[in-house]
Amino acid sequence: MPMYEYVCRACDNQFEVMQSISTKPEETICPQCNRQNSQRLMSSFASKIVGTHKPGFEEGKAYNMLNERMDKFKKLPPIMGQRAAPTVENSQPTGGD
């Protein structure tokens, strides 16, 4: 159920109510003065995605492009030492001042 913000026209109390979409604003009772004289306010909304993330088409293309480039990077001859894919450990800057 959505949460709505209201202002009571009788006592100017602002309040939030979780109610059905089909409930009319005029039917909403003010918790402070107990009158049915409320006006629904415009407010921001929140949404929540539940479940596992499934990448979209564009995101999938980006991952494929990244993997292709990393494969090409691994095949290049090493400049000094052994070339490997960057990791968290070897991508940290050294403390040489």
N, C-alpha and C positions, 0 to 999 in steps of 0.2 A: 504494500500500500504506500502511496506517496505521502510525503509530509508537506503541508501547506502552511504558509504564514498568513495571518489575519491581523486586522486592526478592528477593534470594536468601535462603532460609530457613537455609541452612548458614552463610554468612559475613556476612549482613546488608548485602551490597553492593547499592546501588541503581543501576540502569542502564536504558537505553532501547534498544529493538530495533524495527527496521522489519520487519514480518512480515505474513503473510497473516492474514486474519480467522479462518480455519479452524484455525490453529495453536493447540494447547492450551497453557495456561500451564505445565503440568507438563513439556511437551516443550522448553521454553525453557532453554538452557544459559547459566549464569552465566559472563561473560567473565573473572571473577577466579579462581574456584575450579573451573570447568569441570564443575559438577554440574547435574543436572536437578532442581532443587529450588526453583523460583522461583514467586513469587506475583505476579499482575498487580495493579497499583495503580490506583486511580481517579485520573484526571488530567483536566485541561482539554483541550479539543480546539481545533483551528484549522481554518478553512475558507478557501478562496480562490475567488473568482469570476473566471473568465477570460472575456474577450470584451467586447463593447460593452455598456454599460448600457442597458437598456430600461426606461423608466419604467413603473411600475404604474398602475392605474386612478386611484387617489387622487392620485398625483403628477401625472398628466396633467390631472386636473381642476384642480389648484392652478395649473399653468402656464397653462391656458386662462383661469382667473379673473384671474390676474396680467396677462395680455396684454389682456383686455377692459378692465381698470381703467386700464392704461397708455394704451390708445387713448382712453378718456374723458378722461384727464388731459391728453393732447396737444390735445384739442379745446377745452379751457377757454380763455377769453380771457386774454391775458397781463396780469399785474399791472404789472410794469415790465419792459421789454425783451421778449425773445423767449422763450417757454416751450418747453422741449424736455424730452425724457426724461432723467432723471438719468444721468450717466456718472461714471466714476471721477474724471475731471478736475474736473468742476464740483461734485462732492459732497464734496470735501476741505474741511475747515474752514480759514478764512483765519487768518493769524497776527496778528490785531489785538489788541494787549494794552491 
